[in-house]
Amino acid sequence: MSKTDPRKKTSRQALSGLRATRLHTGVPGLDDLLGGGLARGSQTLLLGPAGVGKTTFAMQWLLEGARQGLKTLYACGGASTLALSGLPFARDLQTLERRRRFHAFLPNKERDWEALLKALGQADNARACLEIARPLEQWTAQERDGVQRVYALMRQKFHTGLFTACFSPDASQGLESALSLIPSAEAILMLRYKDLHKGTERCLWVLKAPGGAPHPRPRDLEWTEKGLALSRPRGARKAPRPPKPRLKVSLPASLTPEQKQDYGQALRRLVGESFKDEAIEPAASELLYADILSELYAPSTDFGLMLVYDAIVPYLASQDLLLPLEDLFPDHHRRFLNQGLRRGLVDNRLYSIPKHVSVRLLYYRRDLLEKHGLKPPHTWDELEETALKVLQKEGNPNLRGLLFEASPETIFHYFLDLVWAQGQELYEKGPHWSLNHPAVAQALERLRRLLHGSRVAPETVLKTDFKTCIREFLDGRALFFHHWSDSMRLITRGGAAAQAAFGWVPSPSVSPKVDGYTLLGGASYVIPRRTRYPKAAGDLLRRLMNPEVQEQLEPEFGWPFPGLLSLYESPKVLAAHPYYARQAEFLRRGKLVEELPYIQGNYLNWESAGGMELSRFLSGQEPGLSIPQASERLEAALSPFLPSPLYSGLVSQAVEGVHRRLGDPQLSVESLADQLSVSQAYLIRRFKQETGSTPWQYLLGARIQRAKELLQFTTYNVSEVALQVGFKNVFHFSNAFQKITQRNPSDYKRSRFRQ
């Protein structure tokens, strides 16, 4: 008869004792929600959007482990290791690193993952954190494989682990991906902003706690000198009976009903059976700029450094939301790519540093053109002719002639491309702002013909998102593809076969004699004015902009074309990205919308208003609408965003007087006429002749337009906005706002990110 080895029994008892030991998380107040802390050897999953404080949470968690005598390891698949210098406890991390109690990794390549796995394998009783900076849906196969290997080794070695993931409700499968990577997480936490419209406060959801019991209500997170801490629950003596759990989440308006249903089902599976009957309450949807604006208006930021879409940099700078950077980079004119740098200059002050610059290009199937003896087109007419010839000869019903994303958010880009391709501007030169109707008509005719009048592009293109466009083109389902230069990198990554199959040229013009332009875009680093650590942010930005660091990060994060000139002098970078050699040719064709005299303030206004009007015309919602009528309606849609119109002397002075005294509640037609030394009747008659409205109607419209901007881009409440635009009380303001916009100002503020 065999007997149980007493040593094995002792070992199992010791292991059971270790599991019973609860470890502190390092975030004050969180241990109580997790039953006294986390079990030794357990795994925790932390989700949250960019900038909400996941890295800060992770560092507190690791520091607490070091205080308990554990070896700590931090691995980040992104540039966040450089950002640790901005944390309030950076010195503690540096001290631990010197004592070899803290180790940081940047696993971008296979050998980096192997180094991390080796360190984990050699460590005993360690606390480790793995953070992937990009959203879950953008993880590479290498990152997924690395996470799974790290997870398996940590469980085998009985290490206590924290896995953080950038999570956005835009990805309906994001929750499923998180669960599949960390299937046995003892705790699942989610960091979020309490109010996306203000972004001044954060909160923490405990979606899963030890024992499987979630906490239906979020807990507020406070930013202290030592990092994040859960605020104590208010009230007091006896906790009220909790209401039926309702998890409030952000569901983007762009999601289809099926996607929303999938997201809801995944969320219910994530939070467990106790939430089975929970109703998911949709909150305001998120835009690309939601996190950006939240951080910019917040009283403090974690690192004080942000990456923003550079089309809004001039607007943010004009609103005094950004710190100038010329003192950090006195040599910026010699260091950065000129086309991107010009977007960061506002009133000759530098407010952003370009991370990359992109220009719209025409991609083509090199193999199919060579097969039929055709050359890449240089004009739009040649493009249509070439596409129809190849489609006819190939006879493939699944092959499209031209693929481009034409959603309301992007159609204005293509429209501007077609106007500029003619060598024309959107507005005519002269004393008045008048749309260049001949050029606009030609651009509208071209777009409509591409979508509805030929086999070059199918009508379904209006419903196609950019990821689907790129994937379908790279899968060989289209002859031409009009997109940003970012896609060049994907083709180059495909190796020799992809480069033999695909090629690219500058966006076409309408004539060989016309040197047309196309839209230029990109992303920039900025430092918010209200950041808590401006010096740390400046130090970090200088480090990021060193050629050595940029060259290190470029293989993983560099997009055509990088903003740092020195990268074009690096043989290593040029060998990896041969298309950089043509950057001067391509970028010369790019045009910056912020430099145009007719686009002032926030470019998003133009993009939104113009895109919606163009999509309404191109989708055929109004079949009887002619091109001249569509041109007139586009002019009306864009007119509110024009600079002050150049009217005659008297009317011009009246308009300027209105905008100068917009917030003055005493401003009236009578006071305006007195100021101009004319009678009210004469002012009203002249004003209406030139503007089509009375001075009072113009004043009311200008006030409501300014109110919409304040409601959309600031944290002012409705009463504060009413006073700022010249209304004596909120009641009169609400009535006027609803009469003009058919919307309540409070509802408009809550739903502004849906536009």
C-alpha positions in Angstrom: 0.0 0.0 0.0 1.4 3.3 -1.1 1.5 6.2 1.3 1.3 9.9 0.6 4.7 11.6 0.7 4.6 13.9 3.8 6.8 16.3 2.0 4.2 16.7 -0.7 1.5 17.2 1.9 3.6 19.9 3.5 4.2 21.5 0.2 0.5 21.6 -0.6 -0.3 23.1 2.8 2.3 25.8 2.2 0.9 26.5 -1.2 -2.6 26.7 0.3 -1.3 29.1 2.9 0.3 31.3 0.3 -2.9 31.5 -1.7 -4.7 32.5 1.5 -2.4 35.4 1.9 -3.9 38.7 0.6 -1.4 41.2 -1.0 -2.0 44.9 -0.9 -2.7 46.5 -4.3 -1.0 49.8 -3.6 -4.1 51.8 -4.5 -5.6 53.1 -1.2 -9.2 52.0 -0.7 -9.1 49.2 -3.4 -8.1 46.4 -1.0 -11.4 46.7 0.8 -13.3 46.1 -2.5 -11.2 43.1 -3.2 -11.7 41.3 0.0 -8.5 42.5 1.6 -6.3 42.5 -1.5 -5.2 40.0 -4.1 -4.2 36.4 -3.6 -0.5 35.7 -4.1 0.0 34.2 -7.5 -3.3 35.6 -8.9 -3.8 37.5 -12.1 -5.6 40.8 -12.5 -6.9 42.4 -15.7 -7.1 46.2 -15.9 -9.0 47.9 -18.8 -9.4 51.5 -19.7 -9.2 54.1 -22.5 -5.9 55.9 -23.3 -4.9 58.5 -20.7 -7.1 57.4 -17.9 -4.3 56.3 -15.5 -3.6 52.6 -16.2 0.2 53.1 -16.1 0.0 55.1 -12.9 -2.1 52.4 -11.4 0.5 49.8 -12.5 3.4 51.6 -11.0 1.7 52.0 -7.6 0.9 48.3 -7.8 4.6 47.4 -8.5 5.9 49.8 -5.9 3.7 48.1 -3.3 5.1 44.8 -4.3 8.7 46.1 -3.9 7.8 47.4 -0.4 6.6 43.8 0.4 10.0 42.5 -0.6 9.0 41.2 -4.1 11.0 41.5 -7.2 9.0 43.7 -9.7 9.1 43.6 -13.5 7.3 46.0 -15.9 6.9 45.3 -19.6 5.2 47.7 -22.0 4.6 47.1 -25.7 4.7 50.8 -26.4 6.6 54.0 -25.6 5.2 54.3 -22.0 8.5 53.2 -20.3 9.8 56.6 -21.4 6.9 58.3 -19.8 7.6 57.0 -16.3 9.7 60.1 -15.7 6.5 62.1 -15.5 5.1 60.2 -12.6 5.2 61.7 -9.1 7.1 58.6 -7.8 9.7 58.4 -10.6 12.5 58.7 -8.1 11.3 55.6 -6.2 11.3 53.7 -9.5 14.9 54.8 -10.3 16.1 53.8 -6.8 14.5 50.4 -7.1 16.0 50.0 -10.6 19.5 50.7 -9.2 18.9 48.1 -6.5 17.7 45.7 -9.2 14.3 45.4 -7.6 12.5 47.0 -10.6 13.1 46.0 -14.2 11.5 47.6 -17.3 11.2 46.0 -20.7 10.0 47.3 -24.1 9.1 44.1 -25.9 8.8 45.2 -29.5 10.7 42.3 -31.1 10.9 38.6 -30.5 14.3 38.9 -28.7 12.7 41.4 -26.3 9.9 39.0 -25.4 12.5 36.3 -24.9 14.4 38.6 -22.5 11.2 39.2 -20.5 10.4 35.5 -20.4 13.9 34.7 -19.2 13.7 37.3 -16.4 10.3 35.9 -15.3 11.7 32.4 -15.4 14.7 33.3 -13.2 12.6 35.2 -10.7 10.9 33.7 -7.6 7.9 35.2 -5.9 7.7 38.2 -8.3 5.1 40.8 -9.0 5.0 41.6 -12.7 2.9 44.0 -14.9 2.4 43.6 -18.7 1.0 46.7 -20.5 0.2 46.9 -24.2 -0.2 50.6 -25.1 -2.3 50.1 -28.3 -6.1 49.2 -28.2 -6.8 45.5 -28.0 -8.1 45.3 -31.6 -4.8 46.6 -32.9 -2.5 44.1 -31.2 -0.2 42.2 -33.5 0.0 38.4 -33.6 3.4 38.7 -32.0 2.0 40.7 -29.1 -0.9 38.2 -28.6 1.5 35.3 -28.6 3.8 37.2 -26.2 1.0 37.9 -23.8 -0.1 34.3 -23.8 3.4 33.0 -23.1 4.0 35.5 -20.3 0.6 34.6 -18.8 1.3 30.9 -18.9 4.8 31.3 -17.4 3.5 33.6 -14.6 0.9 31.0 -13.6 3.6 28.3 -13.7 6.0 30.3 -11.5 3.2 31.5 -9.2 4.0 35.2 -9.9 1.4 37.8 -9.1 0.5 39.5 -12.3 -1.3 42.6 -13.6 -2.3 42.8 -17.3 -3.4 46.3 -18.5 -5.1 46.8 -21.9 -6.2 50.0 -23.7 -9.9 49.3 -24.2 -12.4 51.3 -26.2 -16.2 50.5 -26.6 -15.6 51.1 -30.4 -14.4 47.5 -30.6 -17.3 45.1 -29.9 -14.9 42.2 -29.6 -12.5 43.9 -27.2 -13.9 42.3 -24.1 -13.9 38.9 -25.7 -10.2 39.4 -26.6 -9.3 40.4 -23.1 -11.0 37.4 -21.6 -9.4 35.0 -24.1 -5.9 36.3 -23.2 -6.4 36.2 -19.4 -9.1 33.5 -18.9 -8.5 33.0 -15.2 -8.2 36.5 -13.9 -9.1 36.7 -10.2 -10.1 40.4 -10.6 -11.2 42.5 -13.6 -11.0 46.3 -13.1 -12.0 49.1 -15.5 -10.8 52.7 -15.2 -13.0 55.3 -16.9 -13.8 59.0 -16.9 -16.9 59.7 -14.9 -18.0 62.3 -17.4 -16.6 62.2 -20.9 -17.8 65.7 -21.5 -15.7 67.2 -18.7 -13.1 64.6 -18.0 -12.2 66.2 -14.6 -12.8 63.0 -12.6 -12.0 59.3 -12.9 -13.8 56.3 -11.5 -13.0 52.6 -11.1 -15.4 49.7 -11.8 -14.8 46.4 -10.1 -16.2 44.1 -12.8 -15.0 41.0 -11.1 -13.6 40.6 -7.5 -12.2 37.6 -5.7 -15.0 35.1 -5.2 -16.8 36.4 -8.4 -18.8 39.2 -6.7 -18.7 42.4 -8.7 -19.5 45.9 -7.3 -22.4 47.4 -9.2 -21.4 51.0 -8.5 -18.2 52.7 -9.6 -15.9 54.3 -7.0 -14.4 57.7 -7.5 -10.7 58.0 -8.1 -8.7 60.9 -6.6 -5.3 62.1 -7.8 -3.1 62.6 -4.8 0.6 63.4 -4.4 1.2 59.6 -4.1 -0.9 58.7 -7.2 -4.4 57.3 -7.5 -6.6 56.6 -4.5 -10.2 55.6 -4.1 -12.2 58.2 -2.4 -14.2 57.2 0.6 -17.9 56.6 0.0 -20.0 59.5 1.1 -22.8 59.3 3.7 -22.7 57.5 6.4 -24.1 55.5 9.1 -25.8 52.8 7.1 -25.4 52.1 3.5 -28.6 52.4 1.6 -30.0 49.4 -0.3 -28.2 49.3 -3.6 -30.5 49.8 -6.7 -30.8 47.3 -9.4 -27.4 47.2 -11.1 -27.2 49.3 -14.3 -23.8 49.6 -16.0 -23.5 52.8 -17.9 -21.3 52.4 -20.9 -20.5 54.5 -24.0 -21.7 53.1 -27.3 -20.6 55.0 -30.4 -23.3 56.1 -32.7 -21.4 54.5 -35.6 -22.1 50.9 -34.2 -24.8 48.9 -35.9 -27.6 47.4 -33.8 -25.9 44.0 -34.3 -22.6 45.3 -33.0 -24.2 47.0 -30.0 -25.9 43.7 -29.2 -22.6 41.8 -29.5 -20.9 44.3 -27.3 -23.7 44.0 -24.6 -23.5 40.2 -24.6 -19.7 40.3 -24.2 -20.0 42.8 -21.4 -22.5 40.6 -19.5 -20.2 37.6 -19.9 -17.3 39.6 -18.6 -19.0 40.9 -15.4 -20.4 37.4 -14.5 -23.7 35.7 -13.8 -24.7 38.1 -11.1 -25.2 40.8 -13.8 -27.2 38.5 -16.0 -30.4 40.6 -15.8 -28.5 43.9 -15.9 -29.7 46.5 -18.4 -26.9 48.3 -20.2 -27.7 52.0 -20.4 -26.1 53.7 -23.4 -24.3 57.0 -22.5 -23.0 59.6 -24.9 -20.9 58.2 -27.7 -17.2 58.7 -28.0 -15.3 60.4 -30.8 -11.7 60.2 -31.6 -11.3 63.5 -29.7 -13.2 62.5 -26.5 -10.1 61.4 -24.6 -8.1 64.3 -26.0 -10.6 67.0 -24.9 -11.1 65.2 -21.5 -7.5 65.4 -20.7 -7.0 68.9 -22.0 -9.8 70.3 -19.8 -8.9 68.1 -16.8 -7.3 69.9 -13.8 -4.2 67.7 -14.1 -2.8 65.1 -16.4 -0.7 62.1 -15.6 2.4 62.8 -17.8 1.5 66.1 -19.3 2.2 64.9 -22.8 -0.4 64.0 -25.4 -0.6 62.9 -29.0 -3.4 64.7 -30.9 -4.7 64.9 -34.4 -2.8 67.9 -35.7 -5.8 69.5 -37.5 -7.1 70.7 -34.2 -3.8 72.1 -32.9 -4.4 75.7 -34.1 -7.9 75.6 -32.4 -6.5 74.3 -29.1 -3.7 76.8 -29.2 -6.2 79.7 -29.9 -8.2 78.6 -26.9 -5.1 78.8 -24.7 -5.1 75.1 -23.9 -1.6 74.3 -24.9 1.9 75.3 -23.6 4.3 76.8 -26.2 7.3 74.6 -27.1 9.8 76.9 -28.8 11.9 77.1 -25.6 12.2 73.3 -25.7 13.2 73.2 -29.3 14.9 76.5 -30.3 16.3 74.7 -33.4 12.9 73.4 -34.5 13.2 74.8 -38.1 16.2 72.6 -38.7 15.1 69.6 -36.8 11.6 68.9 -38.0 9.9 68.2 -41.3 8.7 71.6 -42.6 5.3 70.5 -43.8 4.3 69.1 -40.4 6.0 71.8 -38.4 3.9 74.6 -40.0 0.8 73.1 -38.5 2.3 73.6 -35.0 3.0 77.3 -35.5 0.3 79.6 -34.4 1.1 83.3 -34.4 4.7 82.4 -34.9 4.7 80.4 -31.7 5.4 76.6 -31.6 2.6 74.6 -30.0 3.1 71.1 -31.3 5.9 68.8 -32.5 5.0 66.6 -35.5 5.1 62.8 -34.9 4.3 62.0 -38.5 2.9 63.7 -41.6 0.7 61.9 -44.1 -0.5 62.9 -47.6 -3.2 61.4 -49.7 -2.0 59.1 -52.4 -3.4 56.9 -55.2 -2.5 53.2 -54.8 -2.8 50.8 -57.7 -2.5 47.2 -58.6 0.9 47.2 -60.3 0.5 43.6 -61.5 -2.9 44.2 -63.3 -1.7 47.4 -65.0 1.5 45.7 -66.3 -0.6 42.7 -67.4 -2.7 44.8 -69.7 0.1 47.2 -70.8 -1.2 50.2 -68.9 0.6 52.9 -66.9 -0.5 54.5 -63.6 -2.9 57.4 -64.2 -1.9 61.0 -63.6 -5.4 62.5 -64.0 -8.9 61.6 -62.8 -10.0 61.1 -66.4 -7.2 58.6 -67.0 -8.1 56.9 -63.7 -11.7 56.3 -64.8 -10.6 55.2 -68.3 -7.9 52.8 -67.0 -10.2 51.3 -64.4 -13.0 50.6 -66.9 -10.5 49.0 -69.4 -9.1 46.6 -66.7 -12.5 45.7 -65.3 -13.7 44.9 -68.8 -10.7 42.8 -69.7 -10.6 41.0 -66.3 -14.3 40.2 -66.2 -14.0 39.6 -62.5 -17.3 40.6 -60.8 -15.6 40.9 -57.4 -13.0 43.4 -58.6 -13.7 47.1 -58.0 -12.3 49.9 -60.0 -11.7 52.4 -57.2 -11.9 52.1 -53.5 -12.1 55.0 -51.1 -13.8 55.7 -47.8 -16.7 58.1 -48.3 -18.3 58.3 -44.8 -19.7 61.7 -43.7 -16.5 62.2 -41.6 -14.1 61.8 -44.6 -16.1 62.8 -47.7 -15.1 66.5 -47.2 -11.5 65.4 -47.6 -12.1 63.9 -51.0 -14.2 66.8 -52.0 -11.3 69.2 -51.2 -8.9 67.0 -53.1 -11.0 67.2 -56.2 -11.4 71.0 -56.0 -7.6 71.5 -55.4 -6.8 69.0 -58.2 -8.2 71.5 -60.6 -5.7 74.1 -59.3 -8.6 76.0 -57.8 -9.6 77.1 -54.4 -12.9 76.5 -52.6 -13.7 80.2 -52.5 -13.3 82.9 -55.2 -11.0 85.8 -54.6 -12.7 89.1 -54.1 -14.3 91.4 -51.5 -16.9 88.8 -50.6 -16.8 85.2 -49.5 -18.4 83.4 -52.4 -18.1 79.7 -53.2 -16.1 78.9 -56.3 -19.2 77.3 -57.9 -17.7 76.1 -61.2 -14.9 74.2 -59.4 -17.4 72.9 -56.8 -19.8 71.8 -59.5 -17.0 69.9 -61.2 -15.9 68.2 -58.0 -19.5 67.2 -57.2 -20.1 65.8 -60.7 -16.9 63.8 -60.4 -17.9 62.3 -57.0 -21.4 61.5 -58.1 -20.2 59.9 -61.3 -17.7 57.7 -59.4 -20.4 56.6 -57.0 -23.4 56.3 -59.2 -22.6 56.8 -62.8 -20.1 54.1 -63.7 -18.6 50.7 -62.6 -15.5 52.4 -61.3 -16.7 52.5 -57.7 -19.7 50.7 -56.2 -22.4 52.6 -54.3 -21.7 50.5 -51.1 -18.4 52.5 -50.8 -20.5 55.1 -48.8 -20.9 52.6 -46.0 -17.3 51.3 -46.0 -15.0 52.2 -43.1 -11.3 52.8 -43.7 -10.1 49.5 -42.1 -12.3 47.5 -44.5 -11.1 49.6 -47.4 -7.4 48.9 -46.6 -8.1 45.2 -46.0 -10.1 44.7 -49.2 -7.4 46.5 -51.3 -4.6 44.5 -49.9 -6.7 41.4 -50.5 -6.7 42.3 -54.2 -10.3 43.3 -54.5 -9.8 46.7 -56.1 -7.7 48.2 -58.9 -7.2 51.6 -57.3 -7.3 52.9 -53.7 -7.3 56.5 -52.6 -6.0 56.9 -49.0 -3.4 58.4 -46.8 0.3 57.6 -47.2 0.1 55.5 -44.0 -0.9 52.5 -46.2 2.5 52.5 -47.9 3.9 51.0 -44.7 1.5 48.1 -44.8 2.4 47.3 -48.4 6.1 47.4 -47.6 5.6 45.1 -44.6 4.1 42.6 -47.1 7.5 42.0 -48.5 8.6 41.5 -52.1 5.3 39.9 -53.2 3.2 42.8 -52.0 5.6 45.4 -53.5 5.4 43.6 -56.8 1.6 43.6 -56.7 1.0 47.2 -55.5 2.4 50.6 -56.3 1.6 54.3 -55.4 1.7 57.7 -57.1 0.6 61.2 -56.0 -3.1 61.9 -56.1 -4.3 62.6 -59.6 -5.1 66.0 -61.1 -7.7 66.9 -63.7 -5.2 67.9 -66.3 -1.5 67.3 -67.0 -1.1 71.1 -67.1 -2.5 71.6 -63.6 -0.4 71.0 -60.6 -3.1 70.0 -58.2 -2.9 69.6 -54.4 -4.2 67.0 -51.9 -4.9 67.1 -48.2 -2.0 66.8 -45.7 -2.6 65.2 -42.3 -0.8 63.6 -39.4 -0.4 63.6 -35.6 1.5 65.9 -33.2 2.7 65.9 -29.6 1.4 68.6 -27.4 1.6 69.6 -23.7 -1.7 70.8 -22.1 -1.4 74.1 -20.3 -3.0 72.7 -17.2 -0.6 69.7 -16.8 0.6 69.0 -13.4 4.2 68.3 -14.3 5.2 70.7 -17.1 8.9 70.2 -16.6 8.6 66.4 -16.6 6.5 66.6 -19.8 9.2 68.9 -21.5 12.0 66.5 -20.5 10.0 63.6 -21.8 9.3 65.3 -25.1 13.0 66.2 -25.6 13.8 62.5 -25.0 11.2 61.3 -27.5 12.5 63.7 -30.1 16.1 62.5 -29.9 17.2 60.8 -33.1 18.4 57.7 -31.3 15.0 57.3 -29.5 13.1 58.0 -32.7 15.1 55.4 -34.6 14.4 52.9 -31.8 10.7 53.6 -31.9 10.3 54.1 -35.6 10.0 50.4 -36.6 7.0 50.0 -34.4 5.4 53.5 -34.4 6.8 55.4 -37.4 4.2 56.3 -40.0 4.9 57.9 -43.4 6.3 60.4 -43.1 8.0 60.9 -39.7 8.4 64.5 -38.5 12.1 64.2 -37.6 14.4 65.1 -40.5 17.3 63.1 -39.1 15.4 59.9 -39.8 15.9 60.4 -43.5 19.6 60.4 -43.0 19.6 57.0 -41.3 20.6 54.2 -43.6 18.9 51.7 -41.3 15.6 53.5 -41.5 15.8 54.1 -45.3 16.6 50.4 -45.8 13.4 49.5 -43.9 11.3 52.1 -45.6 12.5 52.8 -49.1 9.4 55.0 -49.8 10.9 57.7 -47.6 13.1 58.6 -50.6 10.1 60.0 -52.4 8.8 62.0 -49.4 9.7 65.4 -50.9 7.8 64.6 -54.1 4.7 63.4 -52.3 4.6 66.0 -49.6 5.0 68.8 -52.1 1.5 67.9 -53.3 0.1 68.1 -49.8 -1.9 71.2 -48.7 -2.6 72.3 -45.1 -6.1 73.3 -44.5 -5.1 75.5 -41.5 -3.2 77.8 -43.9 -6.2 78.6 -46.0 -7.8 82.0 -45.4 -11.3 80.7 -45.4 -10.8 77.9 -42.8 -10.3 79.5 -39.5 -10.9 78.3 -35.9 -11.8 74.6 -35.5 -11.4 72.6 -38.7 -13.8 70.0 -37.2 -16.7 72.4 -37.8 -15.9 72.5 -41.6 -15.4 68.7 -41.7 -18.7 68.0 -40.0 -20.9 70.5 -41.7 -19.5 70.0 -45.2 -19.3 66.2 -44.8 -23.0 65.9 -43.8 -24.2 68.1 -46.6 -22.1 66.3 -49.2 -23.2 62.9 -48.0 -26.8 63.9 -48.1 -26.4 64.9 -51.8 -24.2 61.9 -52.8 -26.3 59.2 -51.1 -29.4 60.2 -53.1 -31.6 61.1 -50.2 -33.0 63.9 -52.3 -33.2 62.5 -55.9 -34.3 65.8 -57.4 -31.5 67.9 -56.0 -29.4 69.3 -58.8 -25.7 70.1 -58.7 -26.2 73.9 -58.6 -28.7 73.5 -55.8 -26.3 71.2 -53.9 -23.5 73.8 -54.4 -25.7 76.5 -52.9 -26.6 74.4 -49.9 -23.0 73.6 -49.3 -22.2 77.3 -49.3 -25.0 77.9 -46.8 -23.7 75.1 -44.6 -20.2 76.4 -44.5 -21.0 80.1 -44.2 -21.3 80.2 -40.4 -17.6 79.2 -40.1 -16.3 81.9 -42.5 -14.2 84.8 -41.3 -16.0 88.1 -40.8 -17.5 88.9 -44.3 -16.1 91.8 -46.2 -19.2 93.9 -46.5 -19.3 97.6 -47.3 -18.0 100.1 -44.8 -21.1 100.6 -42.7 -22.2 97.0 -42.6 -18.7 95.8 -42.1 -18.4 98.0 -39.0 -21.7 96.8 -37.8 -20.7 93.2 -38.1 -17.4 93.8 -36.4 -19.3 95.7 -33.6 -21.6 92.7 -33.1 -18.7 90.2 -32.7 -16.7 92.6 -30.5 -19.6 93.0 -28.1 -21.1 89.5 -28.4 -21.1 88.9 -24.6 -22.5 92.4 -23.8 -26.1 92.1 -22.6 -26.6 95.8 -23.3 -25.9 95.4 -27.0 -28.9 96.3 -29.1 -29.7 97.6 -32.6 -30.3 101.0 -31.1 -26.9 101.1 -29.3 -25.2 99.8 -32.5 -26.8 102.5 -34.6 -25.8 105.2 -32.1 -22.2 103.8 -32.1 -22.2 104.1 -35.9 -23.9 107.6 -35.9 -26.8 106.5 -38.1 -30.5 105.9 -37.6 -31.9 102.5 -36.7 -34.1 102.4 -39.9 -31.1 103.2 -42.1 -28.9 100.6 -40.4 -31.5 97.9 -40.7 -32.2 98.6 -44.4 -28.5 98.6 -45.4 -27.7 95.6 -43.2 -30.6 93.5 -44.7 -29.6 94.5 -48.3 -26.1 93.0 -47.9 -26.5 90.2 -45.4 -30.1 89.1 -46.0 -31.0 89.4 -42.3 -31.7 92.2 -39.8 -28.9 93.2 -37.3 -30.9 91.6 -34.5 -31.3 88.3 -36.4 -27.5 88.4 -37.1 -26.7 89.1 -33.5 -28.9 86.3 -32.2 -27.4 83.8 -34.7 -23.9 84.8 -33.8 -24.6 84.4 -30.1 -26.1 81.0 -30.6 -23.2 79.9 -32.8 -20.7 81.0 -30.1 -22.8 79.2 -27.5 -22.7 75.9 -29.5 -18.9 76.1 -29.6 -18.7 76.8 -25.8 -21.1 73.9 -25.1 -19.2 71.6 -27.4 -15.6 72.3 -26.4 -15.6 73.6 -22.9 -16.8 72.5 -19.4 -19.0 75.6 -18.8 -22.5 74.7 -17.8 -25.6 76.1 -19.6 -26.0 79.1 -17.2 -22.3 80.1 -17.6 -22.6 79.9 -21.4 -25.7 82.0 -21.4 -23.9 84.8 -19.5 -20.8 84.6 -21.8 -22.9 85.1 -25.0 -24.8 88.1 -23.7 -28.1 86.7 -22.4 -29.4 88.1 -19.1 -30.8 84.8 -17.9 -30.7 81.1 -18.8 -34.5 81.1 -19.5 -34.2 83.5 -22.4 -31.1 81.7 -23.6 -32.7 78.3 -23.6 -35.8 79.6 -25.5 -33.6 81.3 -28.2 -31.3 78.3 -28.5 -34.2 75.8 -28.9 -35.9 78.1 -31.4 -32.9 78.3 -33.7 -31.4 74.8 -33.3 -34.6 72.8 -32.4 -32.6 71.4 -29.5 -32.3 72.0 -25.8 -28.9 73.4 -24.8 -28.5 70.8 -22.1 -29.2 67.9 -24.5 -26.9 69.5 -27.1 -24.0 69.5 -24.6 -24.6 65.9 -23.6 -24.8 64.6 -27.1 -22.1 66.7 -28.8 -19.7 63.7 -29.3 -22.3 61.9 -31.5 -21.8 64.4 -34.3 
